[in-house]
Amino acid sequence: MVAGNGEDKLMSDIVTAGILVIGDEILSGRTKDKNIGFIAEYLTNIGIDLKEVRVVSDDEPDIIAALDALRGRYTYVFTTGGIGPTHDDITADAVAKAFGVGIDHHPEVVARFRERFGADLNEARLRMARIPDGADLIQSATILAPGFKIGNVIVMAGVPSIMQAMMDIVAPKLKSGVRMLSESVRANAREGDVGGPLRAIAEAHPDTMIGSYPFLDEGQKPNTNLVVRSRDQEKLNAAMDAVKEMLAGLGTAK
C-alpha cells in the first residue's frame, strides 16, 4: 500500500538519535551510568527517537569507529564522557579525527580559564579548552569546561549535572520531529496470558508499537503493563481500544 501525503509527511518529520557513552569506568562497573535514561527521556519529550546506544572504552580507534557508524545512521549523535583534564580524556581528539579537522585551544575558553584559575591554570586544565576546528561551543556561565557540537555530533560531559545543563543549552537548536504519543493500561494478567492476543492486535495495527512490561504488583503477584505508542492519535486510540476489548474478554480489566 502506498502511503498518503499525511503518512509521507509523518515519516519525513521523524528525527533520530544515537548515544555514544565513552569511558573505561562505565565498562568496568566502577561508575554506574546515569546519563542514558535522562537523555532518552529528554529526546522523547522533544520528538526525537533514540534508536541506539553504544558504550566504548577510552580507545581512540574504537571511539572513531563507533562515532562514524552512528553519525552516518542517525540525525544526531550525543556523546558523554571523555572531555575532562586527564590523559585518558580523548573524546575531543577522536571527534576531530573522525571529522578530519584540526584541534586546538579555543581562545575564548582559554580566556575564561585564565580568569577562573589564574596561576593554577596548568596543562591538564588546558586540555579541556581543546576544541575541534569549526565546532560550536556548548557553554554557559555555570559550565566551566564546554561541550561542543560539530556536524550532527553533540559532545557533552560525563558528569550528570553538567551533561543535563548542556542538554538544556543545545536542545532548542535541534530539529525535532512529530512527538510519539503513548497510553498504557494495567492488564491484571501475566505476560504469557496476553502474549497471543496482543500479537494479533499488533499485526492488525501496524502503525503502532505495542509493548508488554511485566512487574510484580502489591501482592507480589505477576502482572503486566501494556503500552501502545503511535504518532497518530486516532491510530493510537484504535489500538488501545482493541487492547482494552481484549482484556475485557479475558475478564481481567477493571
N, C-alpha and C positions, 0 to 999 in steps of 0.2 A: 504494500500500500504506500502511495506517495504522500508524504506529509503535506498538509496545507500550509498556507502562509503563516498562520499563527504558530504552528509547530516549528517551522523553519526559523522564525524569529526567536522562539524559545531556545532552540539549540544554539543559535548564534550568540545568545546572551549568556551562555554558560561560561563561567570563568573558573579555571582550575589552579591548583597549587600543589606543591610538594614541600616537604620539610626535610632538611638535612641537619641532623644533630651530630656535632663534631666533638670528640673527646674521649681519650682513653679512660677517664674516670667514670664515664657513663657505662662503657662496655665492661669495666671491671666490677661494677656494682658499688664502688666507693661513693659515688654520687647518684642519687635517685632523680631521674628526670622529672621536672615539674613544668616543663615548657610545652610539651606536645599537646596535652589536653587543653591548656589555655589557648594556644594558637588555633587548634581545631575548632573550639567553640567560638572564638573570635571571628574566624573566617566564615563559619556557618552563619553567624549573625549578620554579616555584611554581604552575603550572597556569593561567597567563593567556596567552591567544592574542594576540600582536601582529598587528594587521590592517593598519596603515597608518602611514607615516612621511611627514611634511611638513617642508620646510625653508623658512623665510621670513626676509626681511630685517628689520632694526630699523625697521620701519614699523608704527605703531600700528594703522591700519585693516586691514593685512594680517594682523597677529597676531590681532586680534579676529575677523576673518572665518574664519581657519583654526581658531581655538580653538572658535568656535561650531559649525563643521561637525563637528569631531572629538568634542566633548563630547556632542553630541546623538546620535552614532552608536555610541559605544563605552562600556563600563563605566567605564573610566578613561582619562585623558589625562595623559601625562607630558611636561612641557616642560623643556628645558635651555637655559640661556643667558639673558643679559639682566637679571641681578639684581645686578650689580656697582655700583661707585660713580660711573661716568662718565655723561655726558649721554645717551648712546645706550642705556643700560640702562633700558629702558622696559617690561619684561615685567610688573612688578607693576602699573603703571598700566593697561596694556592688559587684564590679567586683571580688575582691579576694574571697568573699564568694561564688559567682556563680561558680568559678573555683575550690573551695575547697582548696585554698592555703593561706599561711600566708601573712601578710603585715607588712612592717617595713620601717624605714627611710633609704633611699638609700644613702650609704656613699658618692658616687660621687656627688649627688645632694646636700647633706648637706655641703660638702666642698665648692661647688660653692656658696651656700647661705651664708656661713660664710665669704667668700671673699667679697660678694656683700653687705651684711647687717652689718657685724661686730657686734657691741654691740646691734644693733637693731634687731637681729635675735631672735624673740620670738616664743612662742609655736604655735601661729596662722600661722606664716610663715612656720614653720617646718612641718605643716600639708601637705603642697604642696610637701614635699620631701618623703612622704609615698607612696611606690610603691609595688604592689603585687609581691610576690616571683616568680622569673622566667620570669618576664616581661622585654621586651626590651624598653629602653628609646627612646622617640622621642624628640630630643632637638637639639639646635644649639646655637651659640654664641649670637644670638639675642633673644632667647627664655629663659626667666629666669626659670619659672616653667615648667618642661617637661610634655608631654603626655607619653603614653606608649602603647605597643602592647603586648597582651598575647593571645596565640592561634590565633583565627581568629577575635579577637576583637581589634579595634583601638580606644583608648580613647584620646579625644582631648579637648582642651579648648572651652569654650562657646564664648569668645571674638572673633569676626570675624577675625580680623587681625592676631591674634595668631593662630587660627584654620587654616587659609589659609596657614600660614607658615608651620604648622605641616603637612598639606596635601602635600605640595611640598617635604617634607622630606621623608614621608612614601611611596608616590606613586611609586617611582622607584623600590621599593622592593615588590610590589604587583604583583600577577599573573593577567594578563589581557587577555581578550578574543578577538574574532573577532568583530571589531567595527561595530556598527549599522550605516548604511547609510540612508540618508533621502533626499527627494526632495519635494518641495512644489509648489503649484500653486494657484493663486487667482481665485476664482470661479466666481466672479461678479454675485453672486446669493445668495439668502437667504439659510440658512442651511436646512430648510424644503423642498426647491426646489430640492436639490441634495441628500437628505437622502435616497430615494428609490433606485435610480440607483447606488448610492455609496455602498449600502448594497450588491447589486448584484455583483459589482466589487470585493468587499472584499471576497465574497464567492467563486468567480472564481479564486482568487489569495490568497490561504490560507497561503502561506509562507511570506506574507507581512502584515504589520499593516497599516491601513488607518484611519486617523483621520480627523475630521472636526472641525474647530475652528472659531466660529462666532465673528465678530467685526463690529464696525461702521466705514465706510470709511470717506473720507474727507468731503463729503456732509452729514454726519450723517445718511447715508443710510445703512441698514443691508447688510452685506457682509460676506463672508466665505473664510477662507484659508483651502485648502486641503493638507494634508501632508501624504506622503507614506514613510514607513520605511521598510528596509529589510537588512539582512547581505549579500545578494547575489545581485550583481549589475544587472545581467540580469533579475532577478525576479522583482527587483525594477523598471527597465526600462519598463518591460512589463505591470506592474500595472499602472505606471504613464501614459503610452501611452493610456491605457484604460480609465483612468480618463480624460485625455485631449480630447479623442474622445467623451466621454460622454458630456463634457462641450460644445464641438463644436456642438453636436446635439441639445443641449438646446439653442444654439445661444448666449451663454454668454462669450465664450472665446474671448480673444483679441489677 
